[in-house]
Amino acid sequence: QVQLVESGGGLVQPGGSLRLSCSVSGSISTRSGGAWYRQGPGKEREWVAGMLSGGATYYAGATTGRFTISRDNAKNMLYLQMNNLNAEDTATYYCKLASHWGQGTQVTVSS
């Protein structure tokens, strides 16, 4: 059974940083690539960043230069490093591998 569990969310001040983690278990590997999405209050879920199986990374315009997606295939972990956070980044963040989703982790950016 495939399971994705996010962690690392929390309350951070504007300009701060957080690192989200996604622990993957079951018959799926981060070697196949993965992605991060987010859903802000009153908004639809949106794609944030993605990594292909070969390691190429892609980012949504609002996160380019501030967010970095990475992985540790040995640990079957997917990460999202988020820097220079602002209020618009407040959302529940989800990791996704193939058709599988995690339960989300809340990120709140506020002073």
ABEGO torsion letter per residue (X at the ends): XBBBBBBGBEBBBBGBBBBBBBBBBEBBBAAAEBBBBBBBBGBBBBBABBBBAAGBBBBBAAABGABBBBBBAAAGBBBBBBBGBBAAABBBBBBBBEABBBAEBBBBBBX
